[in-house]
Amino acid sequence: MKVIAIMNYIQDKEKLQVTWPAHLLYRQGFLEDGRLRAAGPFADELGALWTLEVETVDEAETIVKGDPLAEAGVCVSSKLYPLGPVVVSPVKVPI
């Protein structure tokens, strides 16, 4: 199942910068095993969106709550949205 995770960060960009390397390392494991399909910060850097491929919403919640940003209090809230059927464009566009 695909789940969209929307995370909101505190406005303390210094604390975000300190925790960021651990977050990237954590995220990399899920990119490599295929559970994290897409991820990116919002333009204002006060949050991010992840697309996860998981068995259950509980698994997605465990992944999001295990992120070093969440554990350090940088991610102050998150919301999970299970998706129905997904349509993918056959045209390759740069991201």
N, C-alpha and C positions, 0 to 999 in steps of 0.2 A: 504494500500500500504506500502511496505517496502522501507525505504530510508536509505542509508548509509551516515553518516555525518563524514567527516574528518576534524579535528580541528588541527591547528598549534599554538603552544605556543611560547611566548617570551623565551629568554634564561636566564632570571632572575629567578633562581630556588627559591630564597628567597621569591619573590613576589608570586610565585606559591604556596609555602608552606603556606603562610599567608591566601590565598584565598581557599585552598583545602578543609577545613572543610565545608564551605558554599556550595561548589560545590558538595560534597558528599551528603549533606542533600537535595539539589535541585534534584540531580540525583535519589535519593531514591524514591521520589514521582512518578517518571515516571517508575521505576522498579515495584513499587507496583501496578500501574494502567495498566501495560502491554504495555505501549507505548515504553518503552526502553527494547529491547529484549536482547541486548548484548552491552557491553562497555568495553573499556580497553585502557590504555595508550600505546604509542609506547615504545619500549625498552629504547630509549634515553630520555624519559620523556619530549620530546619537542612537543608532540601532542597526539591525541587520535582518536579512531574510535568508533562510535556508530552505532548500527543498531536500527532504529526506526520503529514502526508500527503505522502509522498515516493515516488520511483521505486524506491529501493533502501535497504537498511539502511546501506550505506556513506554515502549522502547524509545520512541522519539523524545518523550519527556525525560527519560533517563539520560539520553545523549545531551539534550539542551541543558539540563540541570548539572551535568558533570563538567560542562565547559568551565575552564579556569576563570572566565569573565563572570560567570554566574557565582562560582564559589567565592570570588573576591568581592562580590557585591557591586561589580561594575554593571552587570546586566540586572536591572531592577525589576523587570517584568518580562514575561514571555507568553505567547498565545500560540496554540497549535490548531491547525486547520487541516483535517483529513480531506483529501481530494477525491473526486469522482474520476471519471474517464478524462484523460489528458490528451489534447491535440498538440502535435508537434509539427512545426513548419518544415517542409522538405527543403526549404531554401536555407543555406548556411549563411548566418549573419554574424559578423564579429561581435563579440561581447566585450 
